[in-house]
């Protein structure tokens, strides 16, 4: 069976991966999303959030169809909302 991060059980319904999905990812250590509120407390978290938002916003415009980009329930839009992008 494939890793949890590729299946529904490893995905958070509100966007991104849940703890089980992050734990099953073998390519490195994944950390949970950083919201705008959390970013105000830590400059490291703020930099991570800024980098993620810039990278994913670019992916949204370049690598998705117009239908996916405008769908509020697409994985990329849920992820961007979770990070407060």
C-alpha positions in Angstrom: 0.0 0.0 0.0 1.2 3.5 -0.7 2.2 6.1 1.8 -0.6 7.9 3.8 0.4 11.4 2.3 -0.8 10.2 -1.1 -4.1 8.8 0.2 -7.1 10.5 1.7 -6.3 9.3 5.2 -3.1 11.5 5.2 -4.8 14.6 3.9 -6.4 17.3 6.0 -10.0 18.1 4.8 -9.3 21.8 5.3 -6.0 21.8 3.3 -2.5 20.3 3.5 -1.5 17.1 5.2 -2.5 15.9 8.7 0.0 14.6 11.2 -0.3 11.0 9.8 0.4 12.3 6.3 3.4 14.4 7.4 4.8 11.4 9.3 4.5 9.1 6.3 6.4 11.4 4.0 9.9 9.9 3.6 11.6 12.7 1.5 12.3 14.8 4.6 10.8 16.3 7.7 7.5 18.1 7.0 6.3 20.7 9.5 2.7 21.9 9.9 1.4 25.1 8.2 2.2 28.5 9.6 -0.8 30.9 9.9 -0.4 34.7 9.8 -1.0 34.7 13.6 1.8 32.3 14.2 4.1 34.1 11.8 3.9 37.3 13.9 5.4 35.4 16.9 8.5 34.1 15.1 10.6 35.6 12.3 11.7 32.1 11.2 8.0 31.0 10.8 7.3 34.3 9.0 10.0 33.6 6.5 8.8 30.0 6.0 5.3 31.2 5.4 6.4 34.0 3.0 8.4 31.5 1.0 5.6 28.9 0.8 3.0 31.5 -0.3 5.3 32.8 -3.0 6.1 29.3 -4.3 2.6 28.0 -4.2 0.9 31.1 -5.6 3.3 30.7 -8.6 2.4 27.0 -9.0 -1.3 27.9 -8.9 -1.0 30.3 -11.8 1.4 28.3 -13.9 0.6 24.6 -13.3 -3.1 24.4 -12.8 -6.0 24.8 -15.2 -8.4 27.7 -14.9 -11.0 25.4 -13.5 -8.7 24.2 -10.7 -7.4 27.7 -10.0 -11.0 29.0 -9.5 -12.3 25.9 -7.6 -12.5 26.8 -3.9 -12.3 23.0 -3.0 -9.1 22.3 -5.0 -6.2 21.0 -2.9 -4.0 24.0 -3.9 -6.6 26.6 -2.9 -7.3 24.8 0.4 -3.6 24.8 1.1 -3.2 28.5 0.4 -6.1 29.3 2.7 -4.6 27.1 5.5 -1.4 29.2 5.2 -3.3 32.5 5.1 -1.8 33.3 1.6 
